Amino acid sequence: MTPTRAACAALDAADPVAALRDEFTLPEGVLYLDGNSLGALPRHTAARIAAVVEQEWGQGLIRSWNDAGWYAMPRGLGNRIAPLIGAADGQVVVCDSTSVNLFKVLGAALRLRPGRRTVLAEHASFPTDLYITEGVTGLFDGARTVLLPTAADLDRHLGDDTAVVVLSHADYRTGELLDMAAVTERVHAAGALVVWDLCHTAGALPVELDRCAVDFAVGCGYKYLNGGPGAPAFLYVAERHQADARQPLSGWFGHTRPFAFEPGFEPAEGIGRFLTGTPPLLGLAALDASLDVWEKADLTALRATSLELTDLFLALVEPLGLESVTPREHARRGSHVSLRHPDGYAVMQALIARGVIGDFRAPDLMRFGFTPLYLRRTDVFDAAAHLAGVLASGEWQEERFARKGAVT
């Protein structure tokens, strides 16, 4: 039976997660289904950044490194993110970008497996993961990157020379979710280490790094965590590896005594050794503000609503004849849905012109992100209705919708 808008509204009214929408500022008339690419603005982020600029920087000046706690923020924010990814304190630090953090943890992981020289990564991984992997292996004598056709081919390629496996928890194109515990166990059985990319799962669903015995992980702060465009990323290093792990970007903030200004590098104890340079305080402040919202959120409830939203969308668009590449099974689905259309870019641009914002991934995938923090069932119902209207009217065929911008 096709869901009605009235039924969606009734479910929204009874959903405790729906109250969190008031924590965000969203433009009037916009249905935002792109939080898997850039999260919406938390209502109090602007005031938090203004306070850092006007008071901590403007009045406190350099004293704020101590007085306002600037120096401790990378570790402090790491401990705030830790519960969202199933990690104990002292294993997560916020710094740099996802790409830089992947470089650091992959370099450290390779050093922990001397004599092994193969890094496995999935062919369909987000390109920065592949580019960084290629760059890191190029710095180690005899190291090489082997691309798996799919994650399902992992067992055929694991061997005595496998040092590290780099995988995305959720596929950025299809939304397919991998079984972290099972995959990590198989990697460890082969004597290798695993690095998980959490960019499309941190803040979207419960992640259990410690329970799954994960070695390393990286993730961004600007998608489901709503830290703002270019928000600082985070990295995770299991406590059992921290004493022996040596990352290649040994900058002064990772030194055990940065203000001793010594010429030789001595890594800090624990997760702090994965810091590199001076942290971007305005970016950290924005992420800090967004994490306030997470203190009011229940990830298990959010996951349940996310699955309901994606189920609803899949049911509503099924009559349109579009191919969904997103798994139907809940255990294999992240928090976005991708639909295939030969002119997907133009269709998405026509939707955006109507105020329904998703995005496009070449060659033919339209992506729709479902973020229960601020998305309701009625929004999903209306978005599906607009998609049906765009396809039925043929408006996507207008020339203006075929013109591609620099960002898709």
Secondary structure as GFF3:
##gff-version 3
##sequence-region A 1 408
A	DSSP	alpha_helix	5	14	.	.	.	ID=ss1
A	DSSP	three_ten_helix	16	23	.	.	.	ID=ss2
A	DSSP	beta_strand	24	25	.	.	.	ID=ss3
A	DSSP	beta_strand	31	32	.	.	.	ID=ss4
A	DSSP	beta_strand	41	42	.	.	.	ID=ss5
A	DSSP	alpha_helix	45	51	.	.	.	ID=ss6
A	DSSP	pi_helix	52	57	.	.	.	ID=ss7
A	DSSP	three_ten_helix	61	63	.	.	.	ID=ss8
A	DSSP	alpha_helix	64	67	.	.	.	ID=ss9
A	DSSP	alpha_helix	73	81	.	.	.	ID=ss10
A	DSSP	three_ten_helix	82	85	.	.	.	ID=ss11
A	DSSP	beta_strand	92	94	.	.	.	ID=ss12
A	DSSP	alpha_helix	98	111	.	.	.	ID=ss13
A	DSSP	beta_strand	118	122	.	.	.	ID=ss14
A	DSSP	alpha_helix	127	137	.	.	.	ID=ss15
A	DSSP	beta_strand	144	148	.	.	.	ID=ss16
A	DSSP	three_ten_helix	151	153	.	.	.	ID=ss17
A	DSSP	alpha_helix	154	157	.	.	.	ID=ss18
A	DSSP	beta_strand	162	168	.	.	.	ID=ss19
A	DSSP	alpha_helix	180	189	.	.	.	ID=ss20
A	DSSP	beta_strand	193	197	.	.	.	ID=ss21
A	DSSP	beta_strand	216	219	.	.	.	ID=ss22
A	DSSP	beta_strand	234	237	.	.	.	ID=ss23
A	DSSP	alpha_helix	239	242	.	.	.	ID=ss24
A	DSSP	three_ten_helix	252	254	.	.	.	ID=ss25
A	DSSP	three_ten_helix	258	260	.	.	.	ID=ss26
A	DSSP	three_ten_helix	270	274	.	.	.	ID=ss27
A	DSSP	alpha_helix	281	294	.	.	.	ID=ss28
A	DSSP	alpha_helix	299	317	.	.	.	ID=ss29
A	DSSP	three_ten_helix	318	320	.	.	.	ID=ss30
A	DSSP	beta_strand	323	324	.	.	.	ID=ss31
A	DSSP	three_ten_helix	330	332	.	.	.	ID=ss32
A	DSSP	beta_strand	336	340	.	.	.	ID=ss33
A	DSSP	alpha_helix	344	353	.	.	.	ID=ss34
A	DSSP	beta_strand	356	357	.	.	.	ID=ss35
A	DSSP	beta_strand	359	361	.	.	.	ID=ss36
A	DSSP	beta_strand	365	369	.	.	.	ID=ss37
A	DSSP	alpha_helix	377	393	.	.	.	ID=ss38
A	DSSP	three_ten_helix	395	397	.	.	.	ID=ss39
A	DSSP	three_ten_helix	399	402	.	.	.	ID=ss40
###
